[in-house]
Amino acid sequence: MVSGSFLAGLSFVLSVLQTIVQVPLLLKFWSPSEYGMWMAVLAATSLVTRLDIGHQSFVGNLFNRYWVEDKVRLRAIFASGVLGALLIAGVELGAGILLFLFGKTEWLSGSLPEGAGREDFRIAFFAYLIFWVAQGSVGGILARLYQPAGLFARAQAIGIVYYLAGFFALTGSVALGASIVGAMLAQIGAWVVCNLFMFWDVRRKFPEFYPWWQGGNLALAWKNLRASLVLTINSLVDQAGSSGIVLLVMGILAPLEVAMFTTIRTVGNTALQGISVILYPVMPDIVRYHFQREPEKLDAVFGLVWCAAGSLVCLGFSATAPVLAPLYGLWTRNALPFSPVLFTLVVLAVCFRQWAAPLQTYLHGINHLAPQTLAIILRTAGTLSLGFLFLKQGGIAVAGAVLLVGEILAAGVYFFAARNAFYKLGGKLSLRAPMISLLQIGVMATGLACGVGLPTTRIWSVPLAVGGVLALGIVQWTHLGHDVKRRILGLLPDRLFKSFTPQ
């Protein structure tokens, strides 16, 4: 768990560094128009994977369940998952060919930057499509075997190599004068090498599953495909809500407000990405405890996540309140004004999403789809409808407020759905840990509002907020079960220096 968390943390840091470093690097060698074209290509290729995301998540959750419960059933699900991935790849390839032949690939990204070569866009997009169909669809199913097998750290290490190979292939090729098409081909080449290693590694680590398609059942593959469509649609709706509020700001306010909103949301979402460092390694445990009907162990895991993630996020924002505005100005080269109200509201929205993350992960892991769908619909509908009604009158701060409302609605659905699932297991979700975590968010919000918006109060508001968050974190720690604390403290000394080696 520690080695996996360390590597997940490293992956998170690399993602943040990419956000900071890659943009100026590409703009050094490309014109703004070429960079805009590259972003359009990335937007289009991200849509190519949407059909696979739901299927891979659904099948991966079944892997977590049956790895311990029924290996024979697991083998059939895995082989059928490979067949399902091949079916999806065929649909994606067919759709891509039709768009390519009729010159309509620009539909995938909206309007392209003025003066950009549409032919380059089409070639780069289709090159990625061929790569994804050949390796991505099935590769995503194979990679899902690492986590239930206890090889999360190994999967993270392979993912980091994959990430770095793509980054250096992209930036290196651009520095050598590559066009949009050349950069895409260079990146694809690096990813092909990484995927071939991963295929070899999966065959070596899991010989009992090879040939991967053997034992597959088309009926089971189709059944899982149909069930996973809910996750796919949820992903599309969630994306519509995230992008829709940006489009509303653009349509109702102005481009300057769009830049303010998107950059501040990027800062806030950085904290949200870090939750994976804690959640991903314990995902198989969460699924296993549910199907083994051990609600008390589930409750202990949730308490640990709320204690660790909630304390770190709230402490981080509380302690950095005095320097957030100048750091934002430095990052944006003072081209954008800093809005303390908008920032506080966006951070609160991020904190509520982080608070709901263990509950969402639990419902996702056991494939409990109905509450996930309801939460995403409420979040999207609440955000977009309120934004449409009040953005013009309230200005940019309303964008943060409607984000917060949407996250509170979704968090409520996840909480009551998880409590209901616990009751069905014969247990009860403790209220102490989530309520203390909410108190931490309240303390952080008060300190952040004072420290960022009222500079004269910083001398007392920041220390009080930091102290309050720490005190509540200590209370959470003292109420964790003895077994959980012993396991955590026992892991750190023995494995701290082994964290660098995939296991």
KAMOTA-V73955 format. One record per residue. N is the residue number from 1. SS is DSSP state (H for helix, E for strand, - for the rest). PSI is psi in whole degrees, -180 to 180 (NA if undefined). D_LAST is the distance of its C-alpha to the last C-alpha in Angstrom with 2 decimals. Layout:
n=N ss=SS psi=PSI d_last=D_LAST
n=N ss=SS psi=PSI d_last=D_LAST
This chain:
n=1 ss=- psi=-42 d_last=10.22
n=2 ss=H psi=-45 d_last=10.94
n=3 ss=H psi=-40 d_last=8.04
n=4 ss=H psi=-42 d_last=8.74
n=5 ss=H psi=-39 d_last=12.34
n=6 ss=H psi=-47 d_last=12.36
n=7 ss=H psi=-34 d_last=11.24
n=8 ss=H psi=-39 d_last=13.64
n=9 ss=H psi=-40 d_last=16.16
n=10 ss=H psi=-41 d_last=15.86
n=11 ss=H psi=-41 d_last=16.47
n=12 ss=H psi=-44 d_last=19.39
n=13 ss=H psi=-42 d_last=20.80
n=14 ss=H psi=-38 d_last=20.77
n=15 ss=H psi=-42 d_last=22.59
n=16 ss=H psi=-43 d_last=25.15
n=17 ss=H psi=-37 d_last=25.65
n=18 ss=H psi=-43 d_last=26.33
n=19 ss=H psi=-38 d_last=29.01
n=20 ss=H psi=-39 d_last=30.61
n=21 ss=H psi=-40 d_last=30.37
n=22 ss=H psi=-39 d_last=30.57
n=23 ss=H psi=-55 d_last=33.98
n=24 ss=H psi=-30 d_last=35.99
n=25 ss=H psi=-47 d_last=34.35
n=26 ss=H psi=-39 d_last=35.39
n=27 ss=H psi=-18 d_last=38.78
n=28 ss=H psi=-33 d_last=39.43
n=29 ss=H psi=-20 d_last=39.61
n=30 ss=- psi=154 d_last=40.54
n=31 ss=- psi=162 d_last=43.53
n=32 ss=H psi=-34 d_last=43.15
n=33 ss=H psi=-43 d_last=44.33
n=34 ss=H psi=-40 d_last=41.60
n=35 ss=H psi=-41 d_last=38.95
n=36 ss=H psi=-39 d_last=40.46
n=37 ss=H psi=-41 d_last=40.26
n=38 ss=H psi=-42 d_last=36.55
n=39 ss=H psi=-35 d_last=35.97
n=40 ss=H psi=-40 d_last=38.09
n=41 ss=H psi=-43 d_last=35.98
n=42 ss=H psi=-39 d_last=32.77
n=43 ss=H psi=-40 d_last=34.61
n=44 ss=H psi=-44 d_last=35.63
n=45 ss=H psi=-30 d_last=32.29
n=46 ss=H psi=-30 d_last=30.64
n=47 ss=H psi=-26 d_last=33.16
n=48 ss=H psi=-34 d_last=32.15
n=49 ss=- psi=-5 d_last=28.84
n=50 ss=H psi=-40 d_last=30.55
n=51 ss=H psi=-33 d_last=31.21
n=52 ss=H psi=-31 d_last=27.59
n=53 ss=H psi=-50 d_last=26.19
n=54 ss=H psi=-43 d_last=27.85
n=55 ss=H psi=-46 d_last=27.06
n=56 ss=H psi=-40 d_last=23.33
n=57 ss=H psi=-45 d_last=23.14
n=58 ss=H psi=-48 d_last=25.29
n=59 ss=H psi=-39 d_last=23.50
n=60 ss=H psi=-37 d_last=20.04
n=61 ss=H psi=-37 d_last=21.52
n=62 ss=H psi=-36 d_last=22.75
n=63 ss=H psi=-46 d_last=19.34
n=64 ss=H psi=-35 d_last=18.21
n=65 ss=H psi=-50 d_last=21.41
n=66 ss=H psi=-5 d_last=21.63
n=67 ss=H psi=-39 d_last=18.11
n=68 ss=H psi=-34 d_last=19.30
n=69 ss=H psi=-43 d_last=22.99
n=70 ss=- psi=96 d_last=23.95
n=71 ss=H psi=-31 d_last=21.83
n=72 ss=H psi=-46 d_last=25.07
n=73 ss=H psi=-39 d_last=25.93
n=74 ss=H psi=-43 d_last=22.48
n=75 ss=H psi=-41 d_last=23.00
n=76 ss=H psi=-40 d_last=26.39
n=77 ss=H psi=-41 d_last=25.25
n=78 ss=H psi=-51 d_last=22.55
n=79 ss=H psi=-39 d_last=25.13
n=80 ss=H psi=-34 d_last=27.74
n=81 ss=H psi=-38 d_last=25.53
n=82 ss=H psi=-44 d_last=25.30
n=83 ss=H psi=-42 d_last=29.09
n=84 ss=H psi=-39 d_last=29.58
n=85 ss=H psi=-38 d_last=27.64
n=86 ss=H psi=-38 d_last=29.93
n=87 ss=H psi=-45 d_last=32.94
n=88 ss=H psi=-42 d_last=31.98
n=89 ss=H psi=-39 d_last=31.44
n=90 ss=H psi=-41 d_last=34.93
n=91 ss=H psi=-45 d_last=36.46
n=92 ss=H psi=-42 d_last=34.90
n=93 ss=H psi=-44 d_last=36.10
n=94 ss=H psi=-45 d_last=39.56
n=95 ss=H psi=-41 d_last=39.94
n=96 ss=H psi=-41 d_last=38.85
n=97 ss=H psi=-43 d_last=41.32
n=98 ss=H psi=-45 d_last=44.14
n=99 ss=H psi=-40 d_last=43.50
n=100 ss=H psi=-45 d_last=43.31
n=101 ss=H psi=-37 d_last=46.48
n=102 ss=- psi=7 d_last=48.49
n=103 ss=- psi=34 d_last=47.31
n=104 ss=- psi=18 d_last=46.01
n=105 ss=H psi=-22 d_last=42.43
n=106 ss=H psi=-16 d_last=43.60
n=107 ss=H psi=-27 d_last=43.83
n=108 ss=H psi=-20 d_last=40.07
n=109 ss=- psi=6 d_last=40.28
n=110 ss=- psi=-152 d_last=43.76
n=111 ss=- psi=134 d_last=46.06
n=112 ss=- psi=157 d_last=44.84
n=113 ss=- psi=144 d_last=45.70
n=114 ss=- psi=135 d_last=49.26
n=115 ss=- psi=-7 d_last=49.78
n=116 ss=- psi=148 d_last=46.32
n=117 ss=- psi=112 d_last=46.28
n=118 ss=H psi=-29 d_last=45.60
n=119 ss=H psi=-40 d_last=45.06
n=120 ss=H psi=-41 d_last=42.08
n=121 ss=H psi=-47 d_last=40.64
n=122 ss=H psi=-45 d_last=41.17
n=123 ss=H psi=-45 d_last=39.66
n=124 ss=H psi=-43 d_last=36.53
n=125 ss=H psi=-46 d_last=36.06
n=126 ss=H psi=-33 d_last=36.64
n=127 ss=H psi=-44 d_last=34.28
n=128 ss=H psi=-39 d_last=31.45
n=129 ss=H psi=-45 d_last=32.63
n=130 ss=H psi=-44 d_last=32.46
n=131 ss=H psi=-46 d_last=28.91
n=132 ss=H psi=-42 d_last=27.83
n=133 ss=H psi=-39 d_last=29.75
n=134 ss=H psi=-35 d_last=28.34
n=135 ss=H psi=-33 d_last=24.62
n=136 ss=H psi=-45 d_last=24.06
n=137 ss=H psi=-53 d_last=25.35
n=138 ss=H psi=-37 d_last=23.47
n=139 ss=H psi=-36 d_last=20.35
n=140 ss=H psi=-34 d_last=20.13
n=141 ss=H psi=-44 d_last=20.23
n=142 ss=H psi=-42 d_last=17.52
n=143 ss=H psi=-23 d_last=15.08
n=144 ss=- psi=-10 d_last=15.84
n=145 ss=H psi=-26 d_last=14.06
n=146 ss=H psi=-45 d_last=10.49
n=147 ss=H psi=-53 d_last=11.50
n=148 ss=H psi=-23 d_last=13.31
n=149 ss=- psi=1 d_last=10.78
n=150 ss=- psi=18 d_last=8.48
n=151 ss=- psi=37 d_last=6.17
n=152 ss=H psi=-41 d_last=8.11
n=153 ss=H psi=-39 d_last=6.09
n=154 ss=H psi=-43 d_last=5.63
n=155 ss=H psi=-41 d_last=9.25
n=156 ss=H psi=-41 d_last=10.30
n=157 ss=H psi=-43 d_last=9.48
n=158 ss=H psi=-40 d_last=11.44
n=159 ss=H psi=-38 d_last=13.98
n=160 ss=H psi=-44 d_last=14.60
n=161 ss=H psi=-42 d_last=15.30
n=162 ss=H psi=-45 d_last=17.47
n=163 ss=H psi=-49 d_last=19.25
n=164 ss=H psi=-38 d_last=19.99
n=165 ss=H psi=-44 d_last=21.18
n=166 ss=H psi=-42 d_last=23.56
n=167 ss=H psi=-49 d_last=24.79
n=168 ss=H psi=-32 d_last=25.64
n=169 ss=H psi=-42 d_last=27.14
n=170 ss=H psi=-57 d_last=29.32
n=171 ss=H psi=-37 d_last=30.51
n=172 ss=H psi=-44 d_last=30.90
n=173 ss=H psi=-39 d_last=32.95
n=174 ss=H psi=-40 d_last=35.08
n=175 ss=H psi=-28 d_last=35.76
n=176 ss=- psi=2 d_last=36.97
n=177 ss=- psi=15 d_last=39.35
n=178 ss=- psi=148 d_last=37.63
n=179 ss=- psi=-175 d_last=39.25
n=180 ss=H psi=-46 d_last=37.67
n=181 ss=H psi=-44 d_last=37.32
n=182 ss=H psi=-41 d_last=35.97
n=183 ss=H psi=-41 d_last=33.33
n=184 ss=H psi=-42 d_last=32.18
n=185 ss=H psi=-39 d_last=32.10
n=186 ss=H psi=-44 d_last=30.11
n=187 ss=H psi=-43 d_last=27.49
n=188 ss=H psi=-42 d_last=27.40
n=189 ss=H psi=-43 d_last=27.03
n=190 ss=H psi=-41 d_last=23.92
n=191 ss=H psi=-35 d_last=22.41
n=192 ss=H psi=-45 d_last=23.43
n=193 ss=H psi=-45 d_last=21.48
n=194 ss=H psi=-41 d_last=18.27
n=195 ss=H psi=-39 d_last=18.99
n=196 ss=H psi=-39 d_last=19.71
n=197 ss=H psi=-44 d_last=16.33
n=198 ss=H psi=-41 d_last=14.76
n=199 ss=H psi=-44 d_last=17.32
n=200 ss=H psi=-41 d_last=16.51
n=201 ss=H psi=-40 d_last=12.75
n=202 ss=H psi=-42 d_last=13.74
n=203 ss=H psi=-38 d_last=16.34
n=204 ss=H psi=-40 d_last=14.16
n=205 ss=H psi=-28 d_last=11.46
n=206 ss=- psi=65 d_last=14.39
n=207 ss=H psi=-25 d_last=17.43
n=208 ss=H psi=-14 d_last=19.37
n=209 ss=H psi=0 d_last=19.86
n=210 ss=- psi=141 d_last=21.46
n=211 ss=- psi=142 d_last=24.14
n=212 ss=- psi=-28 d_last=22.97
n=213 ss=- psi=-10 d_last=26.55
n=214 ss=- psi=131 d_last=27.69
n=215 ss=- psi=2 d_last=28.91
n=216 ss=- psi=149 d_last=29.26
n=217 ss=- psi=119 d_last=32.26
n=218 ss=H psi=-35 d_last=34.22
n=219 ss=H psi=-43 d_last=35.75
n=220 ss=H psi=-39 d_last=32.41
n=221 ss=H psi=-44 d_last=31.16
n=222 ss=H psi=-38 d_last=34.34
n=223 ss=H psi=-46 d_last=34.12
n=224 ss=H psi=-35 d_last=30.67
n=225 ss=H psi=-46 d_last=31.90
n=226 ss=H psi=-43 d_last=34.93
n=227 ss=H psi=-36 d_last=33.03
n=228 ss=H psi=-14 d_last=30.62
n=229 ss=H psi=-30 d_last=33.68
n=230 ss=H psi=-44 d_last=34.05
n=231 ss=H psi=-38 d_last=30.70
n=232 ss=H psi=-46 d_last=31.76
n=233 ss=H psi=-40 d_last=35.14
n=234 ss=H psi=-43 d_last=33.70
n=235 ss=H psi=-42 d_last=31.65
n=236 ss=H psi=-42 d_last=34.84
n=237 ss=H psi=-42 d_last=36.93
n=238 ss=H psi=-42 d_last=34.52
n=239 ss=H psi=-37 d_last=34.56
n=240 ss=H psi=-39 d_last=38.33
n=241 ss=H psi=-42 d_last=38.61
n=242 ss=H psi=-45 d_last=36.49
n=243 ss=H psi=-32 d_last=38.42
n=244 ss=H psi=-39 d_last=41.69
n=245 ss=H psi=-34 d_last=42.17
n=246 ss=H psi=-43 d_last=41.82
n=247 ss=H psi=-36 d_last=44.46
n=248 ss=H psi=-44 d_last=46.68
n=249 ss=H psi=-41 d_last=46.56
n=250 ss=H psi=-45 d_last=47.47
n=251 ss=H psi=-33 d_last=50.29
n=252 ss=H psi=-36 d_last=51.78
n=253 ss=- psi=-110 d_last=51.22
n=254 ss=- psi=165 d_last=50.51
n=255 ss=H psi=-34 d_last=47.90
n=256 ss=H psi=-44 d_last=47.70
n=257 ss=H psi=-34 d_last=46.64
n=258 ss=H psi=-47 d_last=44.02
n=259 ss=H psi=-42 d_last=42.53
n=260 ss=H psi=-48 d_last=42.68
n=261 ss=H psi=-47 d_last=41.07
n=262 ss=H psi=-38 d_last=38.20
n=263 ss=H psi=-41 d_last=37.29
n=264 ss=H psi=-38 d_last=37.48
n=265 ss=H psi=-34 d_last=35.40
n=266 ss=H psi=-43 d_last=32.75
n=267 ss=H psi=-46 d_last=32.66
n=268 ss=H psi=-42 d_last=32.44
n=269 ss=H psi=-17 d_last=29.76
n=270 ss=H psi=-41 d_last=27.44
n=271 ss=H psi=-36 d_last=27.02
n=272 ss=H psi=-38 d_last=26.45
n=273 ss=H psi=-32 d_last=23.53
n=274 ss=- psi=-17 d_last=21.77
n=275 ss=- psi=-26 d_last=21.77
n=276 ss=H psi=-28 d_last=18.79
n=277 ss=H psi=-34 d_last=16.66
n=278 ss=H psi=-40 d_last=17.61
n=279 ss=H psi=-44 d_last=18.34
n=280 ss=H psi=-42 d_last=15.65
n=281 ss=H psi=-27 d_last=12.88
n=282 ss=H psi=3 d_last=15.67
n=283 ss=H psi=-48 d_last=17.19
n=284 ss=H psi=-36 d_last=16.18
n=285 ss=H psi=-42 d_last=17.54
n=286 ss=H psi=-47 d_last=20.68
n=287 ss=H psi=-43 d_last=21.39
n=288 ss=H psi=-44 d_last=20.78
n=289 ss=H psi=-35 d_last=23.04
n=290 ss=H psi=-51 d_last=25.70
n=291 ss=H psi=-16 d_last=25.99
n=292 ss=- psi=4 d_last=25.85
n=293 ss=- psi=59 d_last=28.65
n=294 ss=- psi=71 d_last=27.29
n=295 ss=H psi=-28 d_last=28.81
n=296 ss=H psi=-33 d_last=28.66
n=297 ss=H psi=-37 d_last=24.84
n=298 ss=H psi=-44 d_last=25.02
n=299 ss=H psi=-38 d_last=27.55
n=300 ss=H psi=-41 d_last=25.35
n=301 ss=H psi=-45 d_last=22.52
n=302 ss=H psi=-43 d_last=25.25
n=303 ss=H psi=-41 d_last=26.72
n=304 ss=H psi=-45 d_last=23.53
n=305 ss=H psi=-45 d_last=23.17
n=306 ss=H psi=-38 d_last=26.89
n=307 ss=H psi=-51 d_last=26.80
n=308 ss=H psi=-56 d_last=23.94
n=309 ss=H psi=-46 d_last=24.54
n=310 ss=H psi=-43 d_last=28.30
n=311 ss=H psi=-44 d_last=28.73
n=312 ss=H psi=-46 d_last=26.74
n=313 ss=H psi=-50 d_last=28.51
n=314 ss=H psi=-38 d_last=31.93
n=315 ss=H psi=-42 d_last=31.65
n=316 ss=H psi=-48 d_last=30.68
n=317 ss=H psi=-36 d_last=33.67
n=318 ss=H psi=-44 d_last=36.01
n=319 ss=H psi=-30 d_last=35.35
n=320 ss=- psi=5 d_last=35.59
n=321 ss=H psi=-43 d_last=38.76
n=322 ss=H psi=-24 d_last=41.12
n=323 ss=H psi=0 d_last=39.33
n=324 ss=H psi=-46 d_last=38.34
n=325 ss=H psi=-49 d_last=41.67
n=326 ss=H psi=-36 d_last=41.83
n=327 ss=H psi=-39 d_last=38.21
n=328 ss=H psi=-42 d_last=38.98
n=329 ss=H psi=-40 d_last=42.10
n=330 ss=H psi=-44 d_last=40.29
n=331 ss=H psi=-40 d_last=37.68
n=332 ss=- psi=8 d_last=40.46
n=333 ss=- psi=33 d_last=42.87
n=334 ss=- psi=23 d_last=45.23
n=335 ss=- psi=-19 d_last=46.04
n=336 ss=- psi=138 d_last=45.28
n=337 ss=- psi=148 d_last=46.70
n=338 ss=- psi=126 d_last=44.43
n=339 ss=- psi=107 d_last=45.29
n=340 ss=H psi=-38 d_last=44.38
n=341 ss=H psi=-48 d_last=45.29
n=342 ss=H psi=-45 d_last=43.22
n=343 ss=H psi=-45 d_last=40.21
n=344 ss=H psi=-42 d_last=40.50
n=345 ss=H psi=-41 d_last=40.83
n=346 ss=H psi=-43 d_last=37.88
n=347 ss=H psi=-41 d_last=35.66
n=348 ss=H psi=-42 d_last=36.93
n=349 ss=H psi=-43 d_last=36.12
n=350 ss=H psi=-40 d_last=32.53
n=351 ss=H psi=-38 d_last=32.30
n=352 ss=H psi=-35 d_last=33.63
n=353 ss=H psi=-40 d_last=31.14
n=354 ss=H psi=-40 d_last=28.32
n=355 ss=H psi=-39 d_last=30.01
n=356 ss=H psi=-9 d_last=30.05
n=357 ss=H psi=-45 d_last=26.45
n=358 ss=H psi=-36 d_last=25.00
n=359 ss=H psi=-44 d_last=28.01
n=360 ss=H psi=-42 d_last=27.69
n=361 ss=H psi=-41 d_last=23.98
n=362 ss=H psi=-51 d_last=25.04
n=363 ss=H psi=-37 d_last=27.94
n=364 ss=H psi=-42 d_last=25.98
n=365 ss=H psi=-32 d_last=23.24
n=366 ss=- psi=11 d_last=25.97
n=367 ss=- psi=41 d_last=27.91
n=368 ss=- psi=92 d_last=30.89
n=369 ss=H psi=-34 d_last=32.51
n=370 ss=H psi=-50 d_last=36.03
n=371 ss=H psi=-30 d_last=35.38
n=372 ss=H psi=-44 d_last=32.95
n=373 ss=H psi=-46 d_last=35.78
n=374 ss=H psi=-44 d_last=38.36
n=375 ss=H psi=-44 d_last=36.39
n=376 ss=H psi=-40 d_last=35.88
n=377 ss=H psi=-45 d_last=39.54
n=378 ss=H psi=-43 d_last=40.81
n=379 ss=H psi=-49 d_last=38.73
n=380 ss=H psi=-47 d_last=39.90
n=381 ss=H psi=-43 d_last=43.46
n=382 ss=H psi=-45 d_last=43.89
n=383 ss=H psi=-49 d_last=42.61
n=384 ss=H psi=-41 d_last=44.69
n=385 ss=H psi=-45 d_last=47.84
n=386 ss=H psi=-36 d_last=48.13
n=387 ss=H psi=-43 d_last=47.38
n=388 ss=H psi=-38 d_last=50.09
n=389 ss=H psi=-36 d_last=52.58
n=390 ss=H psi=-7 d_last=52.10
n=391 ss=H psi=-44 d_last=50.56
n=392 ss=H psi=-40 d_last=53.97
n=393 ss=H psi=-38 d_last=55.55
n=394 ss=H psi=-16 d_last=52.72
n=395 ss=- psi=-166 d_last=51.12
n=396 ss=- psi=-29 d_last=47.56
n=397 ss=H psi=-28 d_last=46.70
n=398 ss=H psi=-32 d_last=47.16
n=399 ss=H psi=-41 d_last=44.12
n=400 ss=H psi=-38 d_last=41.97
n=401 ss=H psi=-43 d_last=43.94
n=402 ss=H psi=-32 d_last=43.49
n=403 ss=H psi=-44 d_last=39.73
n=404 ss=H psi=-45 d_last=39.75
n=405 ss=H psi=-45 d_last=41.94
n=406 ss=H psi=-41 d_last=39.73
n=407 ss=H psi=-36 d_last=36.58
n=408 ss=H psi=-43 d_last=38.53
n=409 ss=H psi=-47 d_last=39.76
n=410 ss=H psi=-42 d_last=36.33
n=411 ss=H psi=-40 d_last=34.85
n=412 ss=H psi=-42 d_last=37.74
n=413 ss=H psi=-46 d_last=37.07
n=414 ss=H psi=-40 d_last=33.38
n=415 ss=H psi=-50 d_last=34.33
n=416 ss=H psi=-32 d_last=37.08
n=417 ss=H psi=-40 d_last=35.17
n=418 ss=H psi=-41 d_last=32.24
n=419 ss=H psi=-41 d_last=34.84
n=420 ss=H psi=-40 d_last=36.50
n=421 ss=H psi=-37 d_last=33.32
n=422 ss=H psi=-43 d_last=32.87
n=423 ss=H psi=-38 d_last=36.48
n=424 ss=H psi=-24 d_last=35.94
n=425 ss=- psi=-5 d_last=33.17
n=426 ss=- psi=16 d_last=35.69
n=427 ss=- psi=-168 d_last=34.19
n=428 ss=- psi=132 d_last=34.93
n=429 ss=- psi=120 d_last=33.05
n=430 ss=- psi=142 d_last=33.88
n=431 ss=- psi=-17 d_last=35.95
n=432 ss=H psi=-53 d_last=35.35
n=433 ss=H psi=-48 d_last=31.97
n=434 ss=H psi=-33 d_last=32.91
n=435 ss=H psi=-41 d_last=36.37
n=436 ss=H psi=-39 d_last=35.20
n=437 ss=H psi=-39 d_last=32.85
n=438 ss=H psi=-37 d_last=35.92
n=439 ss=H psi=-39 d_last=37.89
n=440 ss=H psi=-42 d_last=35.40
n=441 ss=H psi=-41 d_last=35.93
n=442 ss=H psi=-44 d_last=39.67
n=443 ss=H psi=-44 d_last=39.62
n=444 ss=H psi=-44 d_last=37.56
n=445 ss=H psi=-42 d_last=39.97
n=446 ss=H psi=-47 d_last=42.97
n=447 ss=H psi=-39 d_last=41.67
n=448 ss=H psi=-43 d_last=40.57
n=449 ss=H psi=-41 d_last=43.96
n=450 ss=H psi=-46 d_last=45.79
n=451 ss=H psi=-35 d_last=43.66
n=452 ss=H psi=-43 d_last=43.52
n=453 ss=H psi=-27 d_last=46.88
n=454 ss=- psi=83 d_last=49.03
n=455 ss=H psi=-30 d_last=48.29
n=456 ss=H psi=-17 d_last=50.92
n=457 ss=H psi=-4 d_last=48.98
n=458 ss=H psi=-33 d_last=45.76
n=459 ss=H psi=-27 d_last=46.82
n=460 ss=H psi=-29 d_last=46.54
n=461 ss=H psi=-40 d_last=44.63
n=462 ss=H psi=-50 d_last=41.35
n=463 ss=H psi=-39 d_last=41.10
n=464 ss=H psi=-42 d_last=42.15
n=465 ss=H psi=-45 d_last=39.56
n=466 ss=H psi=-46 d_last=36.73
n=467 ss=H psi=-41 d_last=38.01
n=468 ss=H psi=-44 d_last=38.42
n=469 ss=H psi=-44 d_last=34.90
n=470 ss=H psi=-44 d_last=33.48
n=471 ss=H psi=-43 d_last=35.82
n=472 ss=H psi=-34 d_last=34.86
n=473 ss=H psi=-39 d_last=31.14
n=474 ss=H psi=-40 d_last=31.92
n=475 ss=H psi=-44 d_last=33.87
n=476 ss=H psi=-44 d_last=30.97
n=477 ss=H psi=-43 d_last=28.67
n=478 ss=H psi=-25 d_last=31.34
n=479 ss=- psi=0 d_last=31.60
n=480 ss=- psi=150 d_last=27.94
n=481 ss=- psi=152 d_last=27.53
n=482 ss=H psi=-38 d_last=26.94
n=483 ss=H psi=-41 d_last=23.89
n=484 ss=H psi=-48 d_last=22.24
n=485 ss=H psi=-39 d_last=23.18
n=486 ss=H psi=-38 d_last=22.12
n=487 ss=H psi=-42 d_last=18.63
n=488 ss=H psi=-51 d_last=18.30
n=489 ss=H psi=-31 d_last=19.98
n=490 ss=H psi=-30 d_last=18.08
n=491 ss=H psi=-41 d_last=14.65
n=492 ss=H psi=-50 d_last=15.84
n=493 ss=H psi=-39 d_last=17.07
n=494 ss=H psi=-33 d_last=14.30
n=495 ss=H psi=0 d_last=11.28
n=496 ss=H psi=-43 d_last=13.32
n=497 ss=H psi=-2 d_last=12.75
n=498 ss=H psi=0 d_last=9.03
n=499 ss=- psi=-20 d_last=8.94
n=500 ss=- psi=-9 d_last=9.36
n=501 ss=- psi=121 d_last=6.27
n=502 ss=- psi=142 d_last=3.78
n=503 ss=- psi=NA d_last=0.00
